[in-house]
Amino acid sequence: MRGTLGPGRPGQDDADRPGRALRPSDRRARDHRVHEARRPDLPGRRGGADPGPRARADARPGGRLRHSRVGDPSVSLFVSCGEISGDLYAAGLIRALLAHDPALRGRIWGMMGPRAEAARGAADPGLPHWSYEELKLMGITEVLPAIPRILRLRRGMVRAILERRPETVVVIDSPDFHLGLVSKLRRSGYTGRAVCLVPPTVWAWRSGRVRALRRDFDLCLPLFGFEHRYLAERGVNSRWKVHPLLAELRDTRAPDGLRRRIEGARAVALMPGSRRYDIRYHLETLVETARLLRADGRLPVFSIAPGLSPPLAAELRERLSGFETWEGEGRELMDAAEAVAGVSGTVSVEAMLLRRYMVVIYNGNALSWALARALVRIPYISIPNYLTDGPIYPELLRGDARPDRIVRELYRYTDDPGVRAEADRRMEAARRAMGTGDAAAFWARCILEGGGDGP
């Protein structure tokens, strides 16, 4: 078994303390040659990511983010996300922003998914908008042919932002696009505030991106406490209090109709992903896994993610003909199931918060995989395995992600009381490391006021 890497967990009062940051004008004017440790500690290594009492005591709050124009109905705010998970975070943030400052209603614009657009409501028709479908790419073989289109998209956004001068630009996830977008804005003279919600996993790979976060952004709002400590130690103005999924999943229950469908069965939730790339490389493996489970008397149920484009959802329905499927929220299916198997991603965090064991799989294009192996130097690919004193979920990657191996790992949990007890203990410990409070309200106060103390 691979070595354990679990982040340290300081007290909550330390976790929501802002990191040290220079004023944005100082950051952008200074020499960009910033000292980086030759072998930066990964989060959780003893003496590593936690900046320690001296650094925390020395950290000074960032400047207030509320500008005198906020509350003025002419002010707008730009929000951009590029993933289904980012759309969820954007929707929660927008609801909290509007609750905090109703004058922003109709003045939030940018690139969003259906949930964020619904939360925003009707926007000023003069404000441009883009669909997050523009960025649903993964793997170098998908990205390379799309580069000209993505560059055109970025140029269009930069022009629109420079013309309308929103008070704040908030970018969510999709760092390869968004970091370049904000960097281009800064070089083009945008002097408004820039906030990175869900910053890139610089603790895992491409740590040089810390420089862009420190230089171009006024504030970073990471999802996990160990990420906050890593960023704050490196001079990024970072704040954290709680992961948004903690509150979002607290009351998640499988609908009665779904429970009736699987009543009495030992159901396994199969999660093929929410991107075409993931579905392409994992669906057949999960279909073969489903056949093995069904032969053993289990009930495999596939999730068809609600955020899929209509053509992709229709394709999935056709390919999964003959199997049970669920087209509601994947978290509802996981709540109803005994265990889960699926593609690495946010779903593993959701499974952990729902106290459901998951076998994490990941495959992909050979070139993308070779590049990832060359660049990424971490022992695990799923976040829950970093949140406690040992890995929670087995990870089957590339050639190991075989149907028989997936079934074997599932049965280790469902059929071995000792394995189950230890996995359940670790899931509870990981849940405790997710913080407390209301993440969306905290984000909104940080963005509008520079505050955020308390839930």
Buried (B, 14 or more C-beta within 10 A) or exposed (E): EEEBBBBBBBEBEBBBBBBBBBEBEEBBEEEEEEEEEEEBBBBBBEEBBBBBEEBBEEBEBBBEBBBEEBEEEEBBBBBBBBBBBBBBBBBBBBBBBBEBBEEBBBBBBBBBBBBBBEBBEEBEEEBBBBBBEBBBBBBBBBBEEEEEEBEEBBEEBBEBBEEBEBBBBBBBBBBBBBBBBBBBBBEEEBEBBBBBBBBBBBBBBEBEBBBBBBBBBBBBBBBBBBBBBBBBBBBBBBBBBBBBBBBBBEEBEBBEEBBEBBEEBBBBBBBBBBBBBBBBBBBBBBBBBBBBBBEEEBBBBBBBBBBBEEEBBEBBEEBBEEBBBBBBBBBBBBBBBBBBBBBBBBBBBBBBBBEBBBBBBBBBBEEBBEEBEEEEEBBBBBBBBBBBEBBBBBBBBEEBBBBEBBBBBBBBBBEEEEBBEBBBBBBEBBBEBBBBBBBBBBBBBBBBBBBBEEB
